[in-house]
Amino acid sequence: MDCFYTDGLRFECTACRYCCGVEPGYVFLSSEDLQNLCGYLGIAEEEFMRTYCRLIPMGSISYVSLLEKERYDCVFLTGKGCQVYEARPLQCRTYPFWASIVEDKESWNHECASCPGIGKGRLYSKQDIIALLEMRAGVEPLTVENRSKR
């Protein structure tokens, strides 16, 4: 199958904040994301988890995701943008170059309908896109074991 982005893809964040809220979703954290965010905010992991995270049950484990506020906004989204932009999770840093979005032209065009920055601005080469995809490959989301009810 031919790669539809052989000549690259354009993207520039317009700060519309659509990817940070509006629709329900998850921002799954890796262990490194958790460490970076805790370091940035200067708080312990336990406090961060209690204050900013929710657990998403998936069988015997739960994935750790950032909380959502009203209108499904990320817990760190403010009127001025991302409160933790410098330490934002890998999932946020690599958007819209996610495997599910760049798997084919139809998926890319579908995402374009909700993201005004797609097709504008900087040209990301095929190599840039592959590097962003590889950044996420093999990064496991943080999980906690669910306690069984006995």
DATA-V240632 format. One record per residue. N is the residue number from 1. RES is the residue in three letters. SS is DSSP state (~ for helix, > for strand, _ for the rest). PHI is phi in whole degrees, -180 to 180 (999 if undefined). OMEGA is omega in whole degrees, -180 to 180 (999 if undefined). Layout:
n={N/N}
res={RES/RES}
ss={SS/SS}
phi={PHI/PHI}
omega={OMEGA/OMEGA}
This chain:
n={1/2/3/4/5/6/7/8/9/10/11/12/13/14/15/16/17/18/19/20/21/22/23/24/25/26/27/28/29/30/31/32/33/34/35/36/37/38/39/40/41/42/43/44/45/46/47/48/49/50/51/52/53/54/55/56/57/58/59/60/61/62/63/64/65/66/67/68/69/70/71/72/73/74/75/76/77/78/79/80/81/82/83/84/85/86/87/88/89/90/91/92/93/94/95/96/97/98/99/100/101/102/103/104/105/106/107/108/109/110/111/112/113/114/115/116/117/118/119/120/121/122/123/124/125/126/127/128/129/130/131/132/133/134/135/136/137/138/139/140/141/142/143/144/145/146/147/148/149/150}
res={MET/ASP/CYS/PHE/TYR/THR/ASP/GLY/LEU/ARG/PHE/GLU/CYS/THR/ALA/CYS/ARG/TYR/CYS/CYS/GLY/VAL/GLU/PRO/GLY/TYR/VAL/PHE/LEU/SER/SER/GLU/ASP/LEU/GLN/ASN/LEU/CYS/GLY/TYR/LEU/GLY/ILE/ALA/GLU/GLU/GLU/PHE/MET/ARG/THR/TYR/CYS/ARG/LEU/ILE/PRO/MET/GLY/SER/ILE/SER/TYR/VAL/SER/LEU/LEU/GLU/LYS/GLU/ARG/TYR/ASP/CYS/VAL/PHE/LEU/THR/GLY/LYS/GLY/CYS/GLN/VAL/TYR/GLU/ALA/ARG/PRO/LEU/GLN/CYS/ARG/THR/TYR/PRO/PHE/TRP/ALA/SER/ILE/VAL/GLU/ASP/LYS/GLU/SER/TRP/ASN/HIS/GLU/CYS/ALA/SER/CYS/PRO/GLY/ILE/GLY/LYS/GLY/ARG/LEU/TYR/SER/LYS/GLN/ASP/ILE/ILE/ALA/LEU/LEU/GLU/MET/ARG/ALA/GLY/VAL/GLU/PRO/LEU/THR/VAL/GLU/ASN/ARG/SER/LYS/ARG}
ss={_/_/_/_/_/_/_/_/>/>/>/_/_/_/_/_/_/~/~/~/_/_/_/_/_/_/_/>/_/_/~/~/~/~/~/~/~/~/~/~/~/_/_/_/~/~/~/~/~/~/~/~/>/>/>/>/>/>/_/_/>/>/>/>/>/>/_/>/_/~/~/~/_/>/_/_/>/>/_/_/>/>/_/_/~/~/~/_/_/~/~/~/~/_/_/_/_/_/~/~/~/~/_/_/~/~/~/~/~/~/~/~/_/_/_/_/_/>/_/_/_/>/>/>/_/~/~/~/~/~/~/~/~/~/~/~/_/_/_/_/_/_/>/>/>/_/_/_/_/_}
phi={999/-74/-81/-73/-108/-55/-92/92/-138/-97/-158/-148/-64/-100/61/-71/73/-61/-72/-100/-177/73/-118/-65/-175/-130/-117/-76/-101/-93/-60/-66/-58/-61/-62/-63/-67/-64/-63/-64/-87/69/-130/-74/-58/-61/-67/-60/-60/-67/-91/-120/-122/-134/-103/-108/-64/-142/73/-82/-128/-128/-87/-94/-128/-67/-67/-115/-94/-58/59/66/-67/-60/-58/-99/-83/-120/-63/-102/114/-78/-67/-122/-49/-65/-118/-60/-61/-55/-56/-74/-64/-99/-65/-95/-90/-101/-53/-68/-90/-102/-66/-160/-63/-62/-65/-62/-66/-62/-66/-57/-64/-110/-124/-70/-85/-72/91/-123/75/-58/-90/-90/-71/-56/-65/-60/-65/-62/-62/-66/-64/-68/-59/-89/-63/82/-84/-87/-68/-67/-130/-129/-77/-77/-81/-76/-89/-120}
omega={-180/176/-176/-179/179/-180/178/179/179/174/172/180/179/-179/177/177/-179/-179/-179/-179/178/179/178/179/-178/168/-179/-178/170/176/179/176/-179/179/-179/-179/178/178/-179/-178/180/179/179/-179/-179/179/179/-179/-178/-173/-169/-173/172/179/180/-176/176/-179/-176/178/172/175/179/179/174/176/172/175/177/-177/176/178/175/-179/-179/179/178/177/180/-180/-176/-180/-177/-173/-178/-179/-175/-178/179/179/-180/-178/-175/178/2/-176/176/-179/-178/-179/-178/-180/177/-177/180/179/178/-180/177/179/178/-179/-179/-179/-178/180/179/-180/-179/171/-174/174/175/180/176/180/176/-178/178/179/178/176/-179/177/-178/-177/177/177/-177/174/178/-180/170/180/177/177/179/179/-179/999}
